[in-house]
Amino acid sequence: MTNMRMAKRHLPSSPFKHVAAPPGELFAVGSRVTHDVYGLGRVTAVEEGVAVVVDFGAILKRVASPYAKMTGL
């Protein structure tokens, strides 16, 4: 069995407020990032809404969206 995190569906008849998902982080070419596994790096290419290519020094890695393990500096 896999552990999949899915957004819960908001029912129109629900008495609770709908909580909007936070917007995904956007990266630009040349921006510095940190990744939980690969460490510090610099964005070298951006595929809008799909992925970014990051140079981590020893490795050039394509990180797909959503960028759960990567944050901008």
N, CA, C and O atoms as CSV, one atom per row, in Angstrom:
chain,resi,resn,atom,element,x,y,z
A,1,MET,N,N,0.847,-1.174,0.000
A,1,MET,CA,C,0.000,0.000,0.000
A,1,MET,C,C,0.894,1.239,0.000
A,1,MET,O,O,1.870,1.298,0.747
A,2,THR,N,N,0.572,2.209,-0.818
A,2,THR,CA,C,1.376,3.422,-0.898
A,2,THR,C,C,0.749,4.531,-0.073
A,2,THR,O,O,-0.462,4.548,0.151
A,3,ASN,N,N,1.584,5.456,0.375
A,3,ASN,CA,C,1.116,6.590,1.146
A,3,ASN,C,C,1.039,7.789,0.211
A,3,ASN,O,O,2.038,8.473,-0.013
A,4,MET,N,N,-0.144,8.042,-0.334
A,4,MET,CA,C,-0.310,9.143,-1.278
A,4,MET,C,C,-1.001,10.302,-0.572
A,4,MET,O,O,-2.043,10.134,0.062
A,5,ARG,N,N,-0.402,11.475,-0.697
A,5,ARG,CA,C,-1.012,12.663,-0.126
A,5,ARG,C,C,-1.846,13.333,-1.201
A,5,ARG,O,O,-1.320,13.855,-2.184
A,6,MET,N,N,-3.131,13.311,-1.000
A,6,MET,CA,C,-4.031,13.921,-1.959
A,6,MET,C,C,-4.779,15.058,-1.270
A,6,MET,O,O,-5.083,14.988,-0.079
A,7,ALA,N,N,-5.064,16.089,-2.026
A,7,ALA,CA,C,-5.826,17.198,-1.482
A,7,ALA,C,C,-7.252,16.734,-1.217
A,7,ALA,O,O,-7.867,16.053,-2.037
A,8,LYS,N,N,-7.758,17.119,-0.052
A,8,LYS,CA,C,-9.119,16.745,0.278
A,8,LYS,C,C,-10.089,17.628,-0.484
A,8,LYS,O,O,-9.855,18.824,-0.657
A,9,ARG,N,N,-11.152,17.044,-0.925
A,9,ARG,CA,C,-12.158,17.745,-1.697
A,9,ARG,C,C,-13.033,18.575,-0.759
A,9,ARG,O,O,-13.475,18.079,0.277
A,10,HIS,N,N,-13.283,19.830,-1.116
A,10,HIS,CA,C,-14.145,20.701,-0.328
A,10,HIS,C,C,-15.573,20.580,-0.833
A,10,HIS,O,O,-15.841,20.794,-2.015
A,11,LEU,N,N,-16.477,20.240,0.056
A,11,LEU,CA,C,-17.882,20.108,-0.311
A,11,LEU,C,C,-18.579,21.456,-0.160
A,11,LEU,O,O,-18.371,22.145,0.839
A,12,PRO,N,N,-19.398,21.843,-1.129
A,12,PRO,CA,C,-20.099,23.130,-1.050
A,12,PRO,C,C,-20.999,23.248,0.175
A,12,PRO,O,O,-21.223,24.354,0.667
A,13,SER,N,N,-21.514,22.138,0.671
A,13,SER,CA,C,-22.416,22.167,1.820
A,13,SER,C,C,-21.674,22.129,3.165
A,13,SER,O,O,-22.312,22.121,4.218
A,14,SER,N,N,-20.360,22.106,3.139
A,14,SER,CA,C,-19.574,22.029,4.362
A,14,SER,C,C,-19.649,23.328,5.158
A,14,SER,O,O,-19.572,24.409,4.575
A,15,PRO,N,N,-19.798,23.240,6.491
A,15,PRO,CA,C,-19.839,24.448,7.314
A,15,PRO,C,C,-18.448,25.038,7.562
A,15,PRO,O,O,-18.335,26.129,8.120
A,16,PHE,N,N,-17.398,24.338,7.160
A,16,PHE,CA,C,-16.031,24.794,7.383
A,16,PHE,C,C,-15.525,25.577,6.190
A,16,PHE,O,O,-15.914,25.318,5.051
A,17,LYS,N,N,-14.652,26.538,6.460
A,17,LYS,CA,C,-14.078,27.344,5.386
A,17,LYS,C,C,-13.147,26.496,4.534
A,17,LYS,O,O,-12.459,25.603,5.030
A,18,HIS,N,N,-13.140,26.789,3.262
A,18,HIS,CA,C,-12.249,26.097,2.333
A,18,HIS,C,C,-10.851,26.700,2.459
A,18,HIS,O,O,-10.691,27.915,2.339
A,19,VAL,N,N,-9.854,25.881,2.694
A,19,VAL,CA,C,-8.473,26.334,2.813
A,19,VAL,C,C,-7.803,26.115,1.464
A,19,VAL,O,O,-7.663,24.981,1.005
A,20,ALA,N,N,-7.395,27.203,0.839
A,20,ALA,CA,C,-6.742,27.108,-0.464
A,20,ALA,C,C,-5.326,26.584,-0.288
A,20,ALA,O,O,-4.661,26.880,0.705
A,21,ALA,N,N,-4.878,25.809,-1.254
A,21,ALA,CA,C,-3.514,25.283,-1.226
A,21,ALA,C,C,-2.533,26.428,-1.433
A,21,ALA,O,O,-2.791,27.322,-2.239
A,22,PRO,N,N,-1.405,26.415,-0.715
A,22,PRO,CA,C,-0.423,27.480,-0.915
A,22,PRO,C,C,0.156,27.407,-2.318
A,22,PRO,O,O,0.340,26.313,-2.852
A,23,PRO,N,N,0.448,28.554,-2.926
A,23,PRO,CA,C,0.995,28.534,-4.282
A,23,PRO,C,C,2.371,27.876,-4.297
A,23,PRO,O,O,3.147,27.999,-3.349
A,24,GLY,N,N,2.650,27.185,-5.380
A,24,GLY,CA,C,3.947,26.539,-5.506
A,24,GLY,C,C,5.063,27.559,-5.626
A,24,GLY,O,O,4.857,28.669,-6.117
A,25,GLU,N,N,6.227,27.178,-5.179
A,25,GLU,CA,C,7.358,28.101,-5.231
A,25,GLU,C,C,7.859,28.213,-6.664
A,25,GLU,O,O,7.978,27.207,-7.364
A,26,LEU,N,N,8.150,29.434,-7.101
A,26,LEU,CA,C,8.638,29.683,-8.444
A,26,LEU,C,C,10.126,29.991,-8.395
A,26,LEU,O,O,10.584,30.724,-7.517
A,27,PHE,N,N,10.869,29.444,-9.319
A,27,PHE,CA,C,12.307,29.645,-9.373
A,27,PHE,C,C,12.691,30.287,-10.698
A,27,PHE,O,O,12.072,30.025,-11.729
A,28,ALA,N,N,13.709,31.125,-10.661
A,28,ALA,CA,C,14.208,31.788,-11.860
A,28,ALA,C,C,15.622,31.290,-12.142
A,28,ALA,O,O,16.319,30.830,-11.237
A,29,VAL,N,N,16.035,31.385,-13.392
A,29,VAL,CA,C,17.389,30.976,-13.766
A,29,VAL,C,C,18.383,31.847,-13.011
A,29,VAL,O,O,18.269,33.072,-13.000
A,30,GLY,N,N,19.357,31.203,-12.381
A,30,GLY,CA,C,20.382,31.910,-11.630
A,30,GLY,C,C,20.105,32.013,-10.146
A,30,GLY,O,O,20.988,32.416,-9.389
A,31,SER,N,N,18.895,31.657,-9.701
A,31,SER,CA,C,18.590,31.757,-8.279
A,31,SER,C,C,19.228,30.611,-7.511
A,31,SER,O,O,19.390,29.507,-8.031
A,32,ARG,N,N,19.587,30.893,-6.263
A,32,ARG,CA,C,20.214,29.902,-5.395
A,32,ARG,C,C,19.131,29.115,-4.673
A,32,ARG,O,O,18.127,29.686,-4.249
A,33,VAL,N,N,19.325,27.808,-4.531
A,33,VAL,CA,C,18.360,26.930,-3.871
A,33,VAL,C,C,19.098,25.966,-2.955
A,33,VAL,O,O,20.309,25.773,-3.069
A,34,THR,N,N,18.352,25.376,-2.057
A,34,THR,CA,C,18.884,24.301,-1.233
A,34,THR,C,C,17.931,23.115,-1.327
A,34,THR,O,O,16.712,23.285,-1.334
A,35,HIS,N,N,18.493,21.924,-1.398
A,35,HIS,CA,C,17.723,20.698,-1.538
A,35,HIS,C,C,18.070,19.796,-0.362
A,35,HIS,O,O,19.228,19.734,0.049
A,36,ASP,N,N,17.072,19.092,0.188
A,36,ASP,CA,C,17.284,18.235,1.347
A,36,ASP,C,C,18.280,17.111,1.089
A,36,ASP,O,O,18.964,16.674,2.014
A,37,VAL,N,N,18.372,16.640,-0.139
A,37,VAL,CA,C,19.259,15.518,-0.467
A,37,VAL,C,C,20.571,15.997,-1.102
A,37,VAL,O,O,21.644,15.524,-0.725
A,38,TYR,N,N,20.496,16.936,-2.067
A,38,TYR,CA,C,21.651,17.326,-2.861
A,38,TYR,C,C,22.402,18.543,-2.318
A,38,TYR,O,O,23.539,18.781,-2.725
A,39,GLY,N,N,21.807,19.314,-1.423
A,39,GLY,CA,C,22.485,20.469,-0.835
A,39,GLY,C,C,22.247,21.756,-1.606
A,39,GLY,O,O,21.184,21.953,-2.195
A,40,LEU,N,N,23.263,22.645,-1.596
A,40,LEU,CA,C,23.157,23.946,-2.250
A,40,LEU,C,C,23.355,23.835,-3.749
A,40,LEU,O,O,24.152,23.028,-4.228
A,41,GLY,N,N,22.615,24.660,-4.484
A,41,GLY,CA,C,22.748,24.643,-5.932
A,41,GLY,C,C,22.243,25.928,-6.552
A,41,GLY,O,O,21.724,26.806,-5.863
A,42,ARG,N,N,22.402,26.030,-7.874
A,42,ARG,CA,C,21.951,27.196,-8.639
A,42,ARG,C,C,21.108,26.708,-9.806
A,42,ARG,O,O,21.490,25.777,-10.515
A,43,VAL,N,N,19.946,27.352,-10.000
A,43,VAL,CA,C,19.018,26.975,-11.078
A,43,VAL,C,C,19.639,27.359,-12.414
A,43,VAL,O,O,20.056,28.501,-12.608
A,44,THR,N,N,19.699,26.394,-13.338
A,44,THR,CA,C,20.271,26.650,-14.663
A,44,THR,C,C,19.223,26.694,-15.765
A,44,THR,O,O,19.450,27.311,-16.806
A,45,ALA,N,N,18.070,26.045,-15.553
A,45,ALA,CA,C,16.991,26.059,-16.547
A,45,ALA,C,C,15.660,25.875,-15.843
A,45,ALA,O,O,15.576,25.215,-14.808
A,46,VAL,N,N,14.616,26.470,-16.418
A,46,VAL,CA,C,13.277,26.382,-15.840
A,46,VAL,C,C,12.303,25.908,-16.906
A,46,VAL,O,O,12.244,26.471,-18.000
A,47,GLU,N,N,11.541,24.874,-16.586
A,47,GLU,CA,C,10.437,24.407,-17.418
A,47,GLU,C,C,9.182,24.813,-16.653
A,47,GLU,O,O,8.817,24.148,-15.684
A,48,GLU,N,N,8.518,25.883,-17.064
A,48,GLU,CA,C,7.421,26.493,-16.327
A,48,GLU,C,C,6.397,25.484,-15.821
A,48,GLU,O,O,5.737,24.801,-16.605
A,49,GLY,N,N,6.275,25.401,-14.496
A,49,GLY,CA,C,5.285,24.541,-13.863
A,49,GLY,C,C,5.569,23.057,-13.934
A,49,GLY,O,O,4.789,22.259,-13.414
A,50,VAL,N,N,6.669,22.665,-14.565
A,50,VAL,CA,C,6.960,21.242,-14.735
A,50,VAL,C,C,8.180,20.820,-13.918
A,50,VAL,O,O,8.104,19.895,-13.110
A,51,ALA,N,N,9.298,21.501,-14.133
A,51,ALA,CA,C,10.537,21.121,-13.468
A,51,ALA,C,C,11.566,22.242,-13.580
A,51,ALA,O,O,11.395,23.188,-14.349
A,52,VAL,N,N,12.638,22.118,-12.798
A,52,VAL,CA,C,13.785,23.010,-12.910
A,52,VAL,C,C,15.039,22.145,-12.972
A,52,VAL,O,O,15.077,21.047,-12.416
A,53,VAL,N,N,16.057,22.647,-13.648
A,53,VAL,CA,C,17.346,21.972,-13.704
A,53,VAL,C,C,18.284,22.747,-12.807
A,53,VAL,O,O,18.447,23.957,-12.964
A,54,VAL,N,N,18.910,22.043,-11.852
A,54,VAL,CA,C,19.748,22.684,-10.849
A,54,VAL,C,C,21.149,22.104,-10.907
A,54,VAL,O,O,21.328,20.889,-10.989
A,55,ASP,N,N,22.149,22.992,-10.865
A,55,ASP,CA,C,23.549,22.588,-10.811
A,55,ASP,C,C,23.961,22.551,-9.350
A,55,ASP,O,O,24.050,23.593,-8.700
A,56,PHE,N,N,24.213,21.351,-8.828
A,56,PHE,CA,C,24.623,21.183,-7.444
A,56,PHE,C,C,26.134,21.032,-7.321
A,56,PHE,O,O,26.618,20.535,-6.305
A,57,GLY,N,N,26.881,21.445,-8.324
A,57,GLY,CA,C,28.338,21.347,-8.293
A,57,GLY,C,C,28.809,20.038,-8.896
A,57,GLY,O,O,29.345,20.022,-10.004
A,58,ALA,N,N,28.617,18.944,-8.184
A,58,ALA,CA,C,29.062,17.643,-8.659
A,58,ALA,C,C,28.047,16.987,-9.588
A,58,ALA,O,O,28.388,16.066,-10.330
A,59,ILE,N,N,26.819,17.451,-9.549
A,59,ILE,CA,C,25.763,16.811,-10.334
A,59,ILE,C,C,24.796,17.869,-10.860
A,59,ILE,O,O,24.510,18.854,-10.180
A,60,LEU,N,N,24.303,17.658,-12.062
A,60,LEU,CA,C,23.274,18.488,-12.665
A,60,LEU,C,C,21.986,17.686,-12.579
A,60,LEU,O,O,21.876,16.630,-13.201
A,61,LYS,N,N,21.007,18.172,-11.817
A,61,LYS,CA,C,19.819,17.389,-11.519
A,61,LYS,C,C,18.558,18.107,-11.964
A,61,LYS,O,O,18.431,19.316,-11.772
A,62,ARG,N,N,17.617,17.369,-12.561
A,62,ARG,CA,C,16.301,17.906,-12.937
A,62,ARG,C,C,15.344,17.567,-11.805
A,62,ARG,O,O,15.117,16.394,-11.508
A,63,VAL,N,N,14.778,18.604,-11.168
A,63,VAL,CA,C,13.870,18.426,-10.045
A,63,VAL,C,C,12.457,18.757,-10.518
A,63,VAL,O,O,12.185,19.873,-10.961
A,64,ALA,N,N,11.562,17.776,-10.420
A,64,ALA,CA,C,10.190,17.937,-10.899
A,64,ALA,C,C,9.321,18.644,-9.862
A,64,ALA,O,O,9.594,18.589,-8.663
A,65,SER,N,N,8.277,19.306,-10.342
A,65,SER,CA,C,7.307,19.971,-9.481
A,65,SER,C,C,6.385,18.918,-8.886
A,65,SER,O,O,6.088,17.953,-9.591
A,66,PRO,N,N,5.918,19.016,-7.687
A,66,PRO,CA,C,6.129,20.063,-6.690
A,66,PRO,C,C,7.484,19.904,-6.024
A,66,PRO,O,O,7.984,18.792,-5.854
A,67,TYR,N,N,8.061,21.016,-5.657
A,67,TYR,CA,C,9.412,21.051,-5.129
A,67,TYR,C,C,9.375,20.894,-3.607
A,67,TYR,O,O,9.724,21.823,-2.878
A,68,ALA,N,N,8.954,19.724,-3.129
A,68,ALA,CA,C,8.762,19.501,-1.704
A,68,ALA,C,C,10.071,19.552,-0.927
A,68,ALA,O,O,10.094,20.041,0.202
A,69,LYS,N,N,11.157,19.058,-1.507
A,69,LYS,CA,C,12.428,19.007,-0.788
A,69,LYS,C,C,13.352,20.154,-1.139
A,69,LYS,O,O,14.503,20.161,-0.704
A,70,MET,N,N,12.882,21.136,-1.920
A,70,MET,CA,C,13.746,22.228,-2.377
A,70,MET,C,C,13.141,23.570,-1.998
A,70,MET,O,O,11.940,23.788,-2.152
A,71,THR,N,N,13.987,24.466,-1.501
A,71,THR,CA,C,13.549,25.814,-1.157
A,71,THR,C,C,14.521,26.831,-1.725
A,71,THR,O,O,15.706,26.549,-1.903
A,72,GLY,N,N,14.004,28.012,-2.006
A,72,GLY,CA,C,14.835,29.087,-2.522
A,72,GLY,C,C,15.550,29.812,-1.391
A,72,GLY,O,O,15.066,29.854,-0.260
A,73,LEU,N,N,16.701,30.380,-1.708
A,73,LEU,CA,C,17.460,31.139,-0.707
A,73,LEU,C,C,17.383,32.611,-0.973
A,73,LEU,O,O,17.963,33.404,-0.231
